Amino acid sequence: METTTSSTTPSTSSSSSSSTTANSNNNNNTTTSTSPITISESPTNSSSSSGDSSTSEPTTVTSDNNNNNNNSNSTTANGVKNSNNKRPLTISSYNNNNTSSSSSSSQGSSNGAIVQPNKHSKNSNGAAATPKDIDDTLSCPICLQIIKEPFITRCGHSFCYQCILTQITDKTSCPICLHYLTRDQIFPNFALNTMVEKFSHSHLATTPPIKQLQNTITHENISITDINNIMATLMEKKKLLELQDQQVEYEILLDFLTKTKGQKMEAYKQLKKQIVLLEQDISRIENETSNQQQLTSDSNPSSSTTTTTTSSSSSSSSSSTTTAVNNVQTKDSSKENQKLENKKRKIDTHLEDLQNCYFSTYNEIENNNNNSKSNGNNNNNTSSSSSTSSSSSLSNDLLLMEDQMNRKMNNSRGLLTFSKNLSRFTRYNEFKVISTLKYGDLFNTSSIVSSIEFDKDDEFFATAGVTKKIKVFEFSQVTMKDVDVHAPVKEMVCRSKISCLSWNTYFKNQIASSDYEGIITLWDVNTGQEMAMMEEHEKRVWSVDFSRTDPTQFASGSDDTKVKLWSTTQKKALTTIESKANICCVKFNPSFSHLIAFGSADHHIHYYDLRQPTTAVSVFKGHRKAVSYVKFMNKDEIISASTDSTLKLWNVNASESCVRTYSGHSNEKNFVGLAVNGDYICCGSENNGVYTYYKALSKPIVTHRFGANSGSGEETDEDGTQFVSSVCWKKDSNILLAANSQGNIKVLELF
């Protein structure tokens, strides 16, 4: 409510006595101003001894925001006395700081008391509020900070209680208008105090508690005793927090130590078990070696005795013969020693891999026995279980004896299995080049050989690639040492670049090819003519493969994400498998014509039963890039190659997790070839090399690097752009065919 001053207070001047309003402007015009600030009714007693007893205090006052100069009219309370005056309304700090002359006024209305706020206002960051942060209506004209416990004067100005009290103690005049002012003429401003509280709370709401505590300690008048109490509380809190943190640290440390101990104990048990196996096998081998040495020593005396019973007439010739034999034996023994040293060095190179192979052999046997034992227990539980205590004891003894016998047999079987693996691993040391030939013409700069395949009898092999030609060579002629130039016995020309070849495993004259136009062509090798063309694929076909168990069926995989099953007797596909990614390779199971595996650009190997082509039997996941090749090592195991530079072994009957990963070659973007032969795996590499792996070991056992001049065929320095593009084993032999991106084909032999 806005009101004007309804009464004036008498004032005394040196020149004249006149009645003026509480607010005067700089032009000395007596006007009546309004103020929105309202206070409760608070009449006061005048300190002068004279006045009109009928005068009463106003219920409202006005605020004057203008500063009056020295010649403005001043109002006084001299001579004014009101016998009906009431005590002024007070707040707590006002009551505490009032002198004895005004202490009686604290008996007024207690409903107006408020709690003393902070000395200075804080902004949203917890710092002291600056004048820019404070509304003009909420700032004290004396300290220029937000008003703390606001009091209003008779002349209508509001100040902090402490500020105005200090001012009128030193000088009895209003700091703004210089009107006469005493302690009895200031009153609590509750409306302004409410506004100040809202302003303070809005700023304190965003201030963190710790900041508020710091500000309180910094700006409040706190005694040393209070500070000591606060410090003691803080120290206790600090100790409690430190104890809690230490407890957490101990719990974490204990958890770590417990887990580490558990792991080390498990490793210790495993290590003890491995040491026991090693000691048993060492003892067994030492006994076998001792027995063989005994047999050898027993056979030597008889031969020496027979030798010494010769006649004296032939002693000289016998001596010379013995010397020659000893020389031959010395040469043979030196070769054997050298061979032995080479094998030992090879073992040292692959020691960790061989150790893993050794222990995994025993683990596999143990797991198989445990599975068999659990199955046997289940069968026994289903049979009659009625037996006497004596028979139960007897059966326990028999089981114990049987377990001991099985353990010995398992150890012998494990040692025998690993011995075979070690023998195969150390059998070969390197590749020897038997022959070299060219796929492309002399003037072809790009002659990538994409596929090499032997026929069913390993008498002929065919090569194909980007020159659009299928060349058939006779293996016996290629390996003849007295022939320098090797010409194909048959040559067939295709319409497009050839990606893959597959020779029929039953009909020797039949071979299939796939090309970049998406066409699969059946060829008669004897005549060199096309037998049939299948053109259902919409994009490039990467792979084609004949079934080994059904020679009339073959499959193809294409960039159109489809695998198609074909018959040699018709041009229309028998079955189509829809995939979600480009098909890079396809291969039949060697024992079943209805099972097929294919690799694709989705990094997975898909295993399908063609009798139910809508759902995969298994999907093997583990490669990080596209799967470029899949081959069957046997009916249960698949080997896959990927452009992530790894090969992976999978078991189709076990879980879909990888059995073993082979690494060492380089393959990130090209088709480099993949071939299997028994337990040996061979692939090409993008460093123009051939890498051979043994199934039980994850690192290559033999490598061969070759480069060749495109014109002369002679060995040259390595070219970083060349890579091995295709490999093929001659079945059941140590002969390998390898071709690279320059069109050079090598016949290699492991020795």
C-alpha positions in Angstrom: 0.0 0.0 0.0 1.4 3.4 -0.9 0.6 6.2 1.6 1.8 9.7 2.2 3.0 11.1 5.5 -0.1 12.0 7.4 1.6 14.1 10.1 4.7 16.1 10.6 7.0 16.4 13.5 7.9 19.8 15.0 11.4 21.0 14.3 13.5 23.8 15.5 15.7 25.9 13.2 18.2 28.7 14.0 16.3 31.0 11.7 12.7 30.0 12.2 10.5 27.2 13.3 8.5 25.6 10.6 6.6 22.4 9.9 8.1 20.3 7.1 7.6 16.9 5.6 9.9 14.0 6.3 11.3 14.0 2.8 12.8 17.2 1.2 14.2 17.6 -2.2 17.3 19.6 -3.2 15.2 22.6 -4.3 13.9 23.0 -0.7 10.3 22.5 -1.9 8.1 20.9 0.7 6.5 18.0 -1.0 4.8 14.8 0.0 6.4 11.6 -1.4 5.2 8.0 -1.4 6.9 4.8 -0.6 5.8 1.2 -1.1 7.5 0.1 2.1 5.1 -0.4 4.9 5.9 -1.0 8.6 3.8 -1.8 11.6 2.5 0.9 13.7 5.3 2.1 16.0 4.7 5.4 17.8 7.7 6.5 19.9 8.4 8.7 22.9 10.1 12.0 22.2 13.3 12.7 24.0 12.4 16.4 24.4 10.6 17.7 27.4 8.1 19.8 25.5 5.5 18.9 22.8 2.0 18.4 22.0 0.5 15.5 24.0 -2.1 14.9 21.4 0.5 14.1 18.7 0.7 10.5 17.6 3.2 8.6 15.4 2.3 7.7 11.9 1.5 4.1 11.0 3.4 4.4 7.7 6.4 6.3 6.5 7.8 7.1 3.1 11.3 6.4 1.8 13.4 9.2 0.5 15.9 8.1 -2.1 17.2 11.7 -2.6 20.1 13.1 -0.6 19.3 16.4 1.0 22.0 19.1 1.3 22.8 21.1 4.4 20.3 23.9 3.8 17.3 21.5 3.7 14.8 21.8 6.5 15.4 19.4 9.4 12.8 18.0 11.6 13.3 17.6 15.3 11.4 16.1 18.2 12.2 19.0 20.5 9.4 20.1 22.7 7.2 17.2 21.4 5.9 14.7 23.9 3.1 12.2 23.5 1.8 10.6 26.6 0.0 7.9 24.6 3.2 6.7 22.8 3.7 3.0 22.4 7.0 1.1 22.5 8.6 0.5 19.1 8.5 -3.0 17.4 11.9 -4.6 17.7 14.0 -7.5 16.3 16.4 -9.7 18.3 19.6 -7.8 17.5 17.8 -4.5 18.1 16.8 -5.6 21.6 20.3 -7.0 22.3 22.1 -3.8 21.2 19.7 -1.2 22.7 20.9 0.9 25.6 19.1 1.1 28.9 17.3 4.2 27.8 15.6 2.2 25.0 15.5 -1.2 26.5 12.0 -0.7 27.7 11.0 -0.6 24.0 11.8 -4.4 23.7 8.6 -5.1 25.6 6.7 -4.4 22.5 5.3 -7.0 20.1 7.5 -10.1 20.1 5.9 -11.3 16.9 8.1 -9.0 14.9 11.4 -10.5 16.0 13.5 -12.2 13.3 16.8 -14.2 13.3 19.9 -12.1 12.5 21.1 -12.9 9.0 24.7 -13.1 7.8 26.7 -9.9 7.9 27.2 -9.9 4.1 25.2 -11.3 1.3 26.8 -14.0 -0.9 26.4 -14.4 -4.6 25.6 -17.8 -6.3 29.3 -18.8 -6.1 29.4 -18.4 -2.3 31.5 -15.2 -2.5 30.5 -11.9 -0.9 27.9 -10.2 -3.0 29.1 -7.1 -4.8 27.0 -4.0 -5.3 26.4 -5.1 -8.8 24.8 -8.3 -7.5 22.4 -6.5 -5.0 19.2 -4.6 -5.8 19.3 -0.9 -4.9 16.3 -1.4 -2.7 18.1 -4.0 -0.6 21.4 -2.3 -0.2 22.5 -0.3 2.8 23.5 3.3 1.9 26.2 3.1 4.6 28.0 -0.2 4.1 26.8 -0.6 0.5 26.1 -4.3 1.1 22.8 -6.1 1.4 20.9 -4.8 4.4 21.4 -6.9 7.5 18.5 -6.6 10.0 16.9 -3.6 8.3 15.7 -0.6 10.3 13.8 2.4 9.0 14.1 6.0 10.2 11.5 8.6 10.9 12.6 10.3 7.7 11.9 7.1 5.7 15.4 5.7 5.0 16.4 2.1 5.7 19.8 1.0 7.0 21.4 -2.0 8.6 20.7 -1.8 12.3 24.4 -1.8 13.3 25.2 0.8 10.7 22.5 3.3 11.7 23.2 2.6 15.4 26.9 3.5 14.9 25.9 6.5 12.9 23.5 8.1 15.4 25.8 7.3 18.2 28.5 9.5 16.7 26.2 12.0 15.1 22.4 12.4 15.7 21.4 12.9 12.1 20.3 10.8 9.2 23.2 9.9 6.8 21.1 10.7 3.8 18.9 13.7 4.6 20.7 15.0 7.7 17.4 15.2 9.7 17.7 15.0 13.4 17.6 11.4 14.4 17.9 9.5 17.7 17.8 5.9 18.7 14.1 6.1 19.6 13.3 7.2 16.0 14.4 4.1 14.2 12.1 1.1 13.8 12.4 -2.5 12.4 11.4 -2.8 8.7 9.8 -6.2 8.6 8.7 -6.0 4.9 12.2 -5.2 3.8 13.6 -7.9 6.0 11.3 -10.5 4.2 12.6 -9.3 0.9 16.2 -9.6 2.1 15.6 -13.1 3.4 14.2 -14.2 0.1 17.1 -12.7 -1.7 19.6 -14.4 0.6 17.9 -17.8 0.4 17.8 -17.7 -3.4 21.6 -17.2 -3.4 22.3 -19.6 -0.6 20.3 -22.4 -2.3 23.0 -22.7 -5.0 25.9 -22.5 -2.5 27.5 -25.8 -1.4 27.2 -26.5 2.3 31.0 -26.4 2.7 31.1 -22.9 1.1 28.4 -21.7 3.4 30.4 -23.0 6.4 33.5 -21.3 5.2 31.6 -18.0 4.6 30.0 -18.2 8.0 33.4 -18.7 9.7 35.0 -16.0 7.6 32.4 -13.3 8.0 30.7 -14.0 11.4 32.0 -12.8 14.7 33.1 -16.2 16.2 34.9 -16.5 19.5 38.1 -18.5 20.0 36.2 -21.0 22.0 33.8 -21.6 19.1 36.7 -21.9 16.7 38.3 -24.5 19.0 35.1 -26.4 19.2 34.7 -26.3 15.4 38.3 -27.5 14.9 37.8 -30.3 17.4 34.6 -31.4 15.5 36.4 -31.2 12.2 39.4 -33.2 13.6 37.0 -35.9 14.8 35.3 -35.9 11.4 38.6 -36.1 9.7 39.7 -39.1 11.8 36.4 -40.8 11.2 36.7 -40.3 7.4 40.3 -41.4 7.4 39.4 -44.6 9.3 36.6 -45.2 6.8 38.9 -44.7 3.9 41.5 -47.0 5.5 38.9 -49.6 6.1 37.9 -49.5 2.4 41.5 -49.7 1.4 42.0 -52.7 3.6 38.9 -54.4 2.2 40.1 -53.8 -1.4 43.6 -55.0 -0.5 42.2 -58.1 1.2 40.0 -58.9 -1.7 43.0 -58.5 -4.1 45.2 -60.7 -1.9 42.5 -63.4 -1.5 41.8 -63.5 -5.3 45.5 -63.6 -6.1 46.1 -66.4 -3.5 43.3 -68.4 -5.0 44.6 -68.0 -8.5 48.2 -68.8 -7.4 47.0 -71.8 -5.5 45.1 -73.0 -8.5 48.2 -72.4 -10.6 50.3 -74.2 -8.0 48.0 -77.3 -8.1 48.1 -77.2 -11.9 51.9 -76.8 -11.8 52.3 -79.8 -9.3 50.1 -81.9 -11.6 52.2 -80.9 -14.6 55.5 -81.7 -12.8 54.1 -85.1 -11.8 53.3 -85.8 -15.5 56.7 -84.7 -16.6 58.5 -86.8 -14.0 56.5 -89.9 -14.9 57.2 -89.4 -18.6 60.9 -88.6 -18.0 61.2 -91.8 -16.0 59.4 -93.8 -18.7 61.6 -92.5 -21.5 64.8 -93.0 -19.4 63.7 -96.6 -18.8 63.0 -97.1 -22.6 66.4 -95.6 -23.5 68.2 -97.8 -20.9 66.5 -100.9 -22.3 67.5 -100.0 -25.9 71.1 -99.3 -24.9 71.2 -102.7 -23.1 70.0 -104.4 -26.2 72.5 -102.6 -28.3 75.4 -103.5 -26.0 74.3 -107.1 -26.0 74.4 -107.3 -29.8 77.9 -105.7 -30.2 80.1 -108.4 -28.6 78.9 -111.2 -30.8 79.6 -109.2 -33.9 83.1 -108.3 -32.7 83.9 -111.9 -31.8 82.9 -113.1 -35.2 85.0 -110.4 -36.8 88.2 -111.4 -34.8 88.0 -115.1 -35.9 89.3 -114.4 -39.3 92.3 -116.0 -40.8 95.7 -114.5 -40.5 96.2 -114.5 -44.2 93.4 -112.0 -44.8 94.2 -109.7 -41.8 95.5 -106.9 -44.0 92.4 -106.8 -46.3 90.1 -107.1 -43.3 91.8 -104.1 -41.6 91.4 -101.9 -44.7 87.7 -102.9 -45.0 87.1 -102.1 -41.4 88.7 -98.7 -41.8 86.4 -97.9 -44.8 83.3 -98.9 -42.9 84.4 -96.8 -39.9 84.8 -93.8 -42.2 81.3 -94.3 -43.6 79.9 -94.6 -40.1 81.7 -91.5 -39.0 80.1 -89.5 -41.9 76.7 -90.9 -41.2 77.0 -90.2 -37.5 78.0 -86.6 -38.2 75.0 -86.1 -40.4 72.8 -87.6 -37.8 74.3 -85.4 -35.2 73.7 -82.3 -37.4 70.2 -83.4 -38.0 69.6 -83.9 -34.3 71.0 -80.5 -33.5 68.7 -78.9 -36.1 65.7 -80.6 -34.5 66.8 -79.4 -31.0 67.1 -75.8 -32.2 63.7 -76.1 -33.8 62.3 -77.3 -30.5 63.9 -74.4 -28.7 62.3 -72.0 -31.1 58.8 -73.4 -30.6 59.3 -74.5 -26.9 56.3 -72.6 -25.5 54.0 -73.8 -28.3 55.2 -77.4 -27.7 54.6 -77.1 -24.0 51.0 -76.0 -24.6 50.6 -78.9 -27.0 52.0 -81.4 -24.5 49.7 -80.4 -21.6 46.6 -79.8 -23.8 47.0 -83.4 -25.0 46.7 -84.7 -21.4 43.9 -82.3 -20.6 41.9 -83.5 -23.6 42.4 -87.2 -22.6 41.3 -86.4 -19.1 38.2 -84.5 -20.2 37.2 -87.4 -22.4 37.7 -89.9 -19.6 35.6 -87.7 -17.2 32.8 -87.5 -19.7 32.9 -91.3 -20.2 32.9 -91.8 -16.4 30.0 -89.5 -15.8 28.0 -91.4 -18.5 28.9 -94.7 -16.9 27.8 -93.5 -13.5 24.5 -92.4 -15.0 24.0 -95.8 -16.5 24.8 -97.5 -13.2 22.3 -95.3 -11.3 19.5 -96.4 -13.6 20.3 -100.1 -12.9 19.6 -102.0 -9.7 21.4 -100.5 -6.8 20.8 -103.3 -4.2 24.1 -104.7 -2.8 25.6 -105.7 0.5 28.3 -103.8 2.4 31.0 -106.4 1.5 30.2 -106.3 -2.2 30.3 -102.5 -2.0 33.7 -102.5 -0.4 34.9 -104.9 -3.0 33.6 -102.8 -5.8 35.4 -99.8 -4.4 38.7 -101.6 -4.4 38.1 -102.7 -8.0 37.2 -99.1 -9.0 40.4 -97.9 -7.4 42.5 -100.5 -9.2 40.7 -99.7 -12.4 41.3 -96.0 -11.9 45.0 -96.5 -11.4 45.3 -98.7 -14.5 43.3 -96.1 -16.5 45.6 -93.4 -15.3 48.7 -95.3 -16.4 47.1 -96.0 -19.7 46.1 -92.4 -20.1 49.6 -91.2 -19.3 51.0 -93.7 -21.9 48.4 -92.6 -24.4 49.1 -89.0 -23.8 52.9 -89.4 -24.1 52.4 -91.5 -27.3 50.1 -88.9 -28.8 52.5 -86.0 -28.1 55.4 -88.1 -29.3 53.7 -88.5 -32.7 53.0 -84.7 -32.8 56.6 -83.9 -31.9 57.9 -86.3 -34.6 55.7 -84.8 -37.3 56.7 -81.3 -36.1 60.4 -82.0 -36.4 60.2 -84.0 -39.5 60.5 -81.1 -41.9 62.8 -78.1 -41.8 62.4 -76.2 -45.1 61.0 -76.2 -48.6 63.1 -77.2 -51.6 62.2 -75.9 -55.0 61.7 -78.8 -57.5 60.5 -76.8 -60.5 59.2 -73.4 -61.6 56.8 -72.5 -64.4 54.8 -69.5 -65.6 51.1 -69.1 -65.7 50.9 -65.8 -67.7 52.4 -64.8 -71.0 55.7 -63.0 -71.2 54.0 -59.6 -72.0 51.3 -59.8 -69.3 52.1 -57.5 -66.4 49.3 -58.9 -64.2 49.1 -62.6 -64.1 47.6 -63.3 -60.7 47.0 -67.1 -60.2 43.7 -67.3 -58.3 43.4 -71.1 -58.1 45.5 -74.3 -58.4 43.8 -77.7 -58.3 45.0 -81.3 -58.7 42.8 -83.9 -60.4 41.5 -86.9 -58.5 44.7 -89.0 -59.2 47.2 -86.1 -58.8 48.4 -86.7 -62.3 47.4 -83.3 -63.7 46.9 -79.9 -62.1 45.0 -76.9 -63.5 45.8 -73.2 -62.9 43.5 -70.2 -63.6 43.5 -66.5 -62.9 43.1 -63.0 -64.2 44.3 -63.9 -67.7 40.9 -65.7 -68.3 42.7 -68.9 -69.1 42.6 -72.4 -67.5 45.9 -74.1 -68.1 46.3 -77.9 -67.4 49.8 -79.3 -66.8 51.0 -82.8 -66.4 52.8 -83.1 -63.0 55.3 -85.7 -64.1 56.5 -83.5 -67.0 56.7 -80.3 -64.8 59.0 -82.1 -62.3 61.4 -83.4 -65.0 64.8 -81.8 -64.4 66.0 -81.9 -68.0 63.0 -79.8 -69.2 63.4 -76.0 -68.9 60.1 -74.8 -70.5 56.8 -76.3 -69.4 53.9 -76.0 -71.7 50.3 -76.9 -70.7 48.8 -80.0 -72.2 45.4 -78.3 -72.5 44.3 -74.6 -72.4 40.7 -73.3 -72.1 39.7 -69.6 -72.5 36.9 -68.1 -70.4 34.9 -64.9 -71.0 36.0 -63.2 -67.8 38.6 -63.3 -65.1 38.5 -66.7 -63.2 38.2 -66.7 -59.4 38.2 -70.4 -58.6 38.5 -74.0 -59.9 37.2 -77.3 -58.6 38.0 -80.6 -60.2 35.4 -83.4 -60.0 36.6 -86.0 -57.5 35.0 -88.9 -59.6 35.0 -87.8 -63.2 38.6 -87.0 -64.2 37.8 -85.0 -67.3 35.3 -82.6 -65.6 36.3 -79.3 -64.0 34.2 -76.3 -62.9 35.3 -72.7 -62.9 33.7 -69.5 -61.5 34.3 -66.0 -62.9 33.9 -62.3 -62.2 30.7 -62.1 -64.3 28.9 -64.5 -62.0 29.0 -67.5 -64.3 29.9 -71.1 -63.4 31.2 -73.1 -66.3 31.6 -76.9 -66.6 34.5 -77.9 -68.8 35.5 -81.1 -70.5 39.3 -81.2 -69.9 39.8 -83.9 -72.6 38.3 -81.7 -75.4 38.8 -78.3 -73.8 35.1 -77.5 -74.5 32.3 -76.1 -72.4 29.8 -78.6 -71.1 27.4 -76.3 -69.4 27.0 -72.7 -68.0 25.1 -71.7 -64.9 24.1 -68.0 -64.9 21.7 -67.5 -62.0 24.1 -65.5 -59.9 23.7 -61.8 -60.1 27.2 -60.7 -59.2 30.8 -62.0 -59.2 31.2 -65.7 -58.0 34.2 -66.1 -55.7 34.1 -69.9 -55.1 33.0 -73.2 -56.5 33.4 -76.7 -55.0 32.5 -80.3 -56.0 31.1 -82.7 -53.5 33.4 -85.6 -52.7 30.6 -88.0 -51.9 28.2 -87.0 -54.7 30.1 -86.2 -57.9 27.0 -84.7 -59.6 26.6 -81.9 -57.1 28.6 -78.7 -56.7 28.1 -75.5 -54.9 29.0 -71.8 -55.5 29.1 -68.6 -53.5 28.8 -65.1 -54.8 28.8 -61.4 -54.0 25.1 -61.5 -54.4 25.0 -63.0 -50.8 23.7 -66.4 -52.1 25.0 -69.9 -52.0 23.6 -72.1 -54.7 23.6 -75.9 -55.0 23.9 -77.2 -58.6 23.7 -80.5 -60.4 25.8 -81.4 -63.4 22.6 -82.7 -65.1 20.6 -79.4 -65.1 21.3 -75.7 -65.4 18.8 -74.6 -62.7 20.0 -74.4 -59.1 18.7 -77.1 -56.8 18.8 -75.1 -53.6 19.6 -71.5 -52.7 20.8 -70.3 -49.3 20.2 -66.6 -48.6 22.9 -64.9 -46.5 23.2 -61.3 -45.4 26.8 -60.7 -46.6 29.0 -61.4 -49.6 30.0 -65.0 -49.9 33.8 -65.4 -50.2 34.2 -69.2 -50.1 32.2 -72.4 -50.0 33.2 -76.0 -49.2 31.5 -79.4 -48.9 32.0 -81.7 -45.9 34.3 -84.5 -47.2 32.1 -87.2 -45.7 28.6 -85.8 -46.2 27.1 -84.2 -49.3 24.3 -82.5 -47.4 26.7 -80.5 -45.1 28.3 -77.4 -46.4 30.4 -74.5 -44.9 30.9 -71.1 -46.3 32.7 -67.9 -45.2 31.5 -64.4 -45.8 32.2 -60.8 -45.3 30.3 -60.7 -42.0 33.5 -62.3 -40.4 31.7 -65.6 -39.7 31.8 -69.2 -40.9 28.3 -70.6 -41.5 27.6 -74.4 -41.4 24.5 -75.6 -43.1 22.5 -78.8 -43.6 21.2 -78.6 -47.2 18.2 -80.6 -46.2 17.1 -77.6 -44.0 18.7 -74.6 -45.9 16.7 -72.0 -44.0 18.6 -72.2 -40.7 22.3 -72.7 -40.0 23.5 -75.7 -38.0 26.2 -73.5 -36.5 27.8 -70.1 -36.9 31.4 -69.9 -35.9 32.4 -66.4 -34.8 35.9 -65.1 -34.0 37.5 -63.5 -37.0 37.8 -59.7 -37.1 37.5 -59.4 -40.9 36.1 -61.2 -43.9 36.6 -65.0 -44.1 38.3 -65.7 -47.4 38.7 -69.5 -47.3 37.3 -72.5 -45.5 38.7 -76.0 -45.7 37.8 -79.3 -44.0 40.7 -81.0 -42.2 38.4 -84.0 -41.7 34.7 -84.5 -41.3 34.7 -82.8 -37.8 37.2 -80.0 -38.1 37.2 -76.8 -40.2 40.1 -74.5 -40.9 39.3 -71.0 -41.9 41.4 -68.1 -43.2 40.6 -64.4 -42.9 42.0 -61.0 -43.9 42.8 -60.4 -40.2 46.0 -62.4 -40.8 44.9 -65.5 -38.9 43.8 -69.0 -39.5 41.4 -70.6 -37.0 40.5 -74.2 -36.3 36.9 -75.1 -35.4 35.2 -78.4 -34.3 31.8 -78.7 -35.9 30.6 -81.1 -33.1 31.8 -79.1 -30.1 31.0 -75.6 -29.1 31.2 -72.8 -31.5 34.4 -71.4 -29.9 37.7 -71.5 -31.7 39.9 -74.5 -30.9 43.2 -72.9 -32.0 44.4 -69.7 -33.8 47.3 -69.7 -36.1 49.3 -66.5 -36.8 52.6 -65.5 -38.4 51.7 -64.8 -42.0 50.4 -61.5 -43.4 47.0 -61.1 -45.0 44.9 -58.0 -44.9 43.3 -57.5 -48.3 44.0 -60.3 -50.8 43.1 -63.9 -51.4 46.3 -65.7 -50.6 45.2 -69.3 -50.8 44.7 -72.1 -48.2 45.4 -75.8 -48.4 45.3 -78.7 -46.0 47.1 -82.1 -46.1 46.6 -84.4 -43.1 47.8 -82.4 -40.1 49.6 -79.8 -42.2 48.1 -76.5 -43.2 49.6 -74.1 -45.8 48.6 -70.6 -46.8 50.1 -67.7 -48.7 51.1 -64.4 -47.4 51.2 -60.8 -48.6 55.0 -60.7 -48.1 55.3 -63.0 -51.1 55.9 -66.0 -48.9 54.4 -69.5 -48.1 53.7 -70.5 -44.5 53.2 -74.0 -43.3 51.6 -74.8 -39.9 51.2 -78.0 -38.0 47.7 -78.6 -36.7 48.8 -78.8 -33.0 50.9 -75.7 -33.0 49.9 -72.1 -33.5 53.1 -70.8 -35.1 54.4 -71.7 -38.6 57.0 -74.5 -38.7 58.3 -74.0 -42.2 58.3 -70.8 -44.4 59.5 -70.1 -47.9 59.9 -66.7 -49.5 60.1 -66.2 -53.2 60.2 -63.5 -55.8 60.7 -63.9 -59.5 61.4 -61.7 -62.5 58.3 -61.6 -64.7 60.4 -62.2 -67.9 63.2 -64.6 -67.0 61.6 -66.4 -64.0 64.9 -65.9 -62.0 64.9 -65.1 -58.3 65.0 -61.4 -57.6 64.8 -59.1 -54.6 61.5 -58.9 -52.7 58.8 -56.7 -54.2 56.5 -55.3 -51.6 53.5 -55.3 -54.0 53.7 -59.1 -54.7 51.9 -61.7 -52.7 51.3 -65.5 -52.8 47.8 -65.9 -54.3 47.2 -69.6 -54.3 48.5 -72.9 -52.8 47.6 -76.6 -53.3 48.9 -79.8 -51.7 49.5 -83.0 -53.7 47.4 -85.4 -51.7 49.2 -87.6 -49.2 52.6 -86.3 -49.9 55.0 -83.5 -49.0 54.7 -81.8 -52.4 53.1 -78.3 -52.5 52.2 -76.1 -55.5 52.4 -72.3 -54.8 51.7 -69.4 -57.1 52.0 -65.7 -56.7 50.5 -62.5 -58.1 53.2 -62.3 -60.8 52.1 -65.6 -62.3 55.1 -67.6 -61.0 54.2 -71.2 -60.0 56.6 -73.2 -57.9 56.7 -76.9 -57.1 58.0 -77.1 -53.5 58.9 -80.2 -51.4 59.2 -80.3 -47.7 62.3 -82.0 -46.4 
